[in-house]
């Protein structure tokens, strides 16, 4: 269930302390594991290194990101591709199309030279 508006935004206290220690406009990333923290207006202009479980993803906070959570900009899963026989056939067809286009371009170049 979402946090109630009467309770206010959840921002990790340690994160607020780190922000107050830095100068505005400082581009060095602030490391954090607090993915649940909301982005507040005081965070605008700072870069946060948000942990996704494996590595830290840099997130530059702008006005449009206020109200979102830090974890929304640091995906935890990496999409590789869909698998299966149908996907393999589509990839082969795309590769063949590229080869045909390259051959056609080469043929037109040799025809122009003659």
Residue, then its C-alpha position, 0 to 999 in steps of 0.5 A: x500500500x502506498x504511503x499516506x500523504x498525511x505521513x509525508x514523504x519518506x526520505x532516508x535521514x542519512x541521505x538528507x545529511x549527505x545532501x546538507x554536507x555537499x555544496x549545490x551543483x556538486x557533481x560527485x555522486x552520493x552513494x546510496x542503497x536507499x532505493x525507497x527514498x522519495x526524491x525531494x526538491x532539495x535533491x535537485x542538481x545532485x547526482x546519486x549513485x543508486x545501488x541496483x543489487x550489483x552495481x551503482x547506477x548514476x542518477x542525476x536529479x532534475x525537476x521532473x523526477x521530484x516525487x518519484x523514488x530513487x529505485x525507479x531510475x536504477x533497474x534491477x533486472x537486465x533485459x537480454x532478449x526473448x527466446x524461442x524458435x520464433x525469435x530466432x527465425x525473426x533474427x535470421x530474417x533481419x540478418x538476411x535483409x541486411x545482407x541483401x541491402x548491402x549486396x544491392x548497395x555494392x551492386x549499385x556502386x559498381x554500376x555507377x563506376x562503369 
